[in-house]
């Protein structure tokens, strides 16, 4: 059986390559700009490629780790998610409120069903094996919040909800809440599989969980209340402290597994540079240091965040999950190679350079997205080759069965 989520993931991965190429050509003034394209690029990666992988892999990953019976595909979740995505992605460039509301509602229902499924699979004990589930489910709860706020951006809900900076609330709920927590859960499970040992003690993982959860809440409520520092700063401190701790445990676990000799491990580690860098820059903005323009950084840094952190994490994650759970390999490898590692990080560095080198901004953007395009090609090749091999074996098995 071929997991249908992985097929959709490959589709969105191809689209993400084309969208990055489009961004490059637009920045270099070789193609015209059209309405909504920036949001489409982001959603092809987050709600498209990454969500397909997470929705497809998390139930299988949790069931395997807890030695539960093999799960059948929940077609209600798959159909609800993918119909919602198609409708939403059709509504964004045209700013069609009915399509955006319908698509957002369907994705909300799919995420709710997945969270319920995962919560029902949790272990009754508090051993490290069960720790990742609460990261996954809490991350999905933040996704639900992000969907509500994101849909409301187009429908005028921000006023009644008294959200002062709705776009920032939406971004923080999805990045600092949903993706940060789900990625943390994946690190817990993947490192345990690679090294054969738990990532950390139950107490350490509980501390990281609550720090990330409460930190994300502070980062969501800060812009909700109009930039209230008494909420934002404690949230930022908690979340960053937990993230740094998690990355330290990640490096230790990868070293223990002998993975630091491979590019895939460094994809995971260097990805976190691009979520931590904005925090290091924040004091310069607050102190009004010349050259650090808050508006330029806030408008540009999220591009490096999505491509440098989210997409790069996917570079390591996607081939690993496909090889492990689609091909059934007992020893799967993290995805990517040294070429993709160099290209994706050079692209993110150029995005950041464009903030400060204003005369060359468009050229730097165009070059950065070209690096993003070429960084994705090895991943497309790896995943495509795996899926082709799987299809071929299924086809041969079907023909052999028919011959009998």
N, C-alpha and C positions, 0 to 999 in steps of 0.2 A: 504493500500500500504506500503510495506517495502522498506525503502530507500536503494538502492543498495550500496551506499557508506558505510553504516554501516556494511553491510555484508563483504565487502572487508576489512574494518577496523578490524573486528574480525579476519579475516584470517591473516592480517599482525601482529595483536597482538599475535596470536599463534606463528607466525614465529619469532617475536621479543623475545618471551620466549625461543624458541629453540636456537636462535642466542646468547642470553646471556649465556645460558647453555653451548653452544659450546665454548664461550670465556673463561668461567671458566675452562673447561676441558683442553683447550689448554694451559692456564696459569699454570695449575697444571701438565703439561706434560703428560696428559692422552690421548690427541688426537694430531695428527700432524697439523701443520700450513699449510694453503693453500692460494694461491695468491688472493688478493682482498677482503679477508673476513672482514677486519676491515671496509672497505667502505660499504660492504653489510650490516653489523650490523647497521651502522649509517643510511643508507638510508631506511632500513626496518622501522625505527622509524620516521624519518623526512618525506621523500617522500612517505613512505608506510603508516603507521598507522595514523600519524598526518594529512598528506595531505588528506587522505580519509575522515577523520572527518571534516576537514575545508571545503573541496569542497562540501561535502554533507550538512553541517549544516549552513554555512554562508548565502546562499540565503534564506533558510527557516527562519533563525533567523532574518535576516533583514526584510523579508516580514512580519513576525509576529509582530515585534516591531513597524513597520510602518502601521500595520493594512491593508496590501495589500492582494489581493486574494491569496488563496493557490496555490503554484507553482507546476507545473508538473516537473518531473525529466528531466533535459537536457541531453538526451542520447548522444548527440554529445560530450559534455564535459566529461561525464563518460567514454565513449569508448576511446576517445583520451587520457585521463589521464591514464587509466588502461592498454591499449595496450602499451603506452609509457613506463610505469613503468616496465612491463614484459620484454620488449625489452632491456631497460636500465639495469635492474638487471641481465639479461642474458649476457650483454656485459661487465659489470665491471670485474667479476673474470677472464674472458678470455682476457680482454683488447682488445676487438674487436672494432675497430674504427667505422666501419659501423653501428654496433648495438648501440653503445653509441651515435653517431650522430643522428640516427633515433629516439631512445628513448628520447633523450634530446629535439629534435625538437617537437615531439608530446606532451611532457609535457609542453613545452613552449606555444604551441598553446592552450592547455587546460587552462593554467593559464591566458592567454590573454582573452579567451572567458569568464572565470569566472569574471575577473576584469571588463570587459565590462558589464556583467550582473549586477554586484553589483552597479556599478556607475550609471546605468540606474534606479536603485531603490532608489537612495538617495532622501532625503526630500529637498524641495525647501527652507525651512527655516533653521535657524542656531541653532535650539533648541538642547539640549543635546541628544535627541532621535536620531538625525541624525549624531552625532559626530563619532560614531564607523565606519561608512562606509569609511570615508577617511583614517582611520587607516588600514582597511582591504585592500583597493585598493592600497594604497602606499606600504603596506607590499608585496602585490603581484607584484608590479613593482620591488621591490628589489629581489623577487624570480626570476623574468625574468632575471635580471642581474646575479644572482647567477647561473642560468641554463647556460647562455652563457659562463661564466667564467669556471664553472665546466665541461661543455662539452669540452671547449677549452683546459683544462688540458691534455686531452687524444689525442687531435688533433693538438697540436702545435700552437694554436692561441695566446698564451701569448706573443710571440715575436712580431708579427705584431701589437698587441694592446699595446705594451710597458708596460706590467704588470711585475713589478719587483718580486713580491712574490705572484704568482697566487693562490696558495692553501689558503693562508691567506685571500686574497681578496674574494675568493669563500665562505669560512667559515663565514667571517664577513658579507657579503651580506645576507646570509641565516639566520644567528643567530641574529645579531644586527639589521638587516633590516627587513627581512620577518617575522621571528617568533616573535621578540620583538614587532613590530607594530601590528601584528594580535592578539597576546596575549593581548596587551593593549586594543584593540577594544573589545575583548571578556570579559575582566574584566569590561569595561564600561557597556556592555549589561547584563552580568550575575549578577553583584552586583545590578543593577537597578531592575532586576527581583526578586532577593532574598529579597531586602529591601523595594522595592516599591518607592524608591527615586533615583534621579540621583546621579551618583558617585561624581560629582563635577560640578562647574559652567562651562558655555561655555568658559569663558575666561581661566580658569585653564586648561581645556581639550585642548584648542587651543595651549596654551603654552607648554604643555606636547607633543602634536603632533609635533610641529615644532622643539622642542628640540631633540626629538627622531629621527625625519627625518633627520635633519641636522647633528646630532651626528653620525648617521649611515653612512651618506655620508662621514664624516671625517674619520671614522674607515675603510671605504672601500678604500678611496683615499690614506690613509697613506701607506699601504703596496703596493698599486698600484704604488706609487712613490718611493718605496724602503725604506719605514720606515720614511717618512718625519714627524718629530715631530710637525712641525708648523701646520700640518693638523690633525695628530692623536690625539694630546693632547687636543685641543679644542673639537674635536669630542667626545672623551672619557668623558670629563667633562660634556658636554651637555647631552650625553646619560645617563650617570650614575645619574646625578642630576634629570633628568626626571623619571628614573626608581625608584629611592628612593622615589620621590614624589608620583609616582603611587602606590608603595607598601604601603606607608602611607595611601593613600586614600582607598586602598583595605582593609587594616586592619580596618579602621574606618567604612567602609561600611559593612563589615562582622560582626563587633561588633553590629552595628545598627540592622542588620537582625537576631542577635542571633545565628550566625553560628559558632562562635569561640568555641563553646562547642563540635563541631563535627570535626572529623579528616579531612574531605574533605577540610574545610577552611584552615587548617594548611598545607595541601598539596600545596595549591596555594601560601601561604606565604613563607614556607620554601624552595619552589622551587627556589625562587629568591636569596637564599644564594649562590647557586652554579653558578650564573652568576655574582654576585657581588664579590665573593671571589677572582677570578683572578685579579680583579682591585686592591684589597687591597694588594695582593702579589707583584704587578708590581713594586712599589718603591724599594722593597728589591732586585729585579733582577737588576734594573737600577743602584743601589748603590753597586752592586757586593758583597752583604752580603754573607758570607760563608754559604754554605748549600742550597742556593737558586739558583739552576742551571737553567738558562733560557731555555736551550734546553729540559731538562727533564720535566719542567713544561709545556712548549708549546706542548710537545708530549703527555702528560698524562691528563692535565686538561680538554681538550675537551671531554674526556670520561665521566667525572663527569658532565660536562655541558649538554651533551645530555641526560644522564640517570637521573641526579639529577634535572635538570631544565625542559627540554623539555618533557621527559617521565613522570615526576612527575606532571607537569601541566596537562598532558593528563589523569592522574589518576583521578583528580577531574573533568576535563572537559567532558570526554567521557561518563561516566554513566549519568551525568547531562543532556547532550544533547539527549542521547538515551531515557531516561525516559521522558523528556519534549516533544520532537518532534517526537519520534517514538511511544511511548506509550500514548502520549497526556495528561500526568499528569499536572495538573494545578500548583502543588507544587512539583517540582523536587528537589532532593538532590544532593549535590556535591558527587563525587565518592570517593572510598577508605575507609579504616578503620585505626584504630590505629596500627594494625600490618603492613599494607602496608606503613604507614607513617614512622614507625621506621625502617623497612627493607631498604627502598629506600635511606634514609638518612645515615644509617650505611654503606651501599654500597658505597655511594659517599665519605664519610669520609675515608673509607679504600683506595679508589682510590687516594685520596690526600695524605694519609699516605705513600703510595707506592713510592711517589716522593722522600721522604726524608729518608725512611728506605730501602736503596738500597739492602742489603743482603736478605731481605724478600719480594722483589718487586713482584716476580711471585706468591708467596703464597698469598700475599695481594690482587693482582689482581684476582686470582682464587676465593678467599673468597668473594670479593666484588661482582663479577658477580653472585655468588650463592645467595647473598642477593638480587640482582636485580631480579633474577628469582623468588624467593619466594615473592618478593614485587608485582610482576605482577599477581600472581595467584588469589588474591581476586578480582582484576579488571576483569580478564577473567571470573571468576565465576559470578560477578555482571552483566556484559554485556551479557554473554551467557544466563543467566537466563531470562533477559529481552527479548532478541531476541527469545528465546524458547517460552516464553509466548505469544509474538506477533505472531509468526508463528502458534501456536496452535489456537489462536483466529481467525486468518485468515482462517485456515484450517476448523475449525468448522463452520464459516460463509459460506464458500464455499460449504460444505456438506449440510448445512441447505437450502441454495439457490437451490442446485441441487435437494434436496428432494421435494421442492415446484414444 
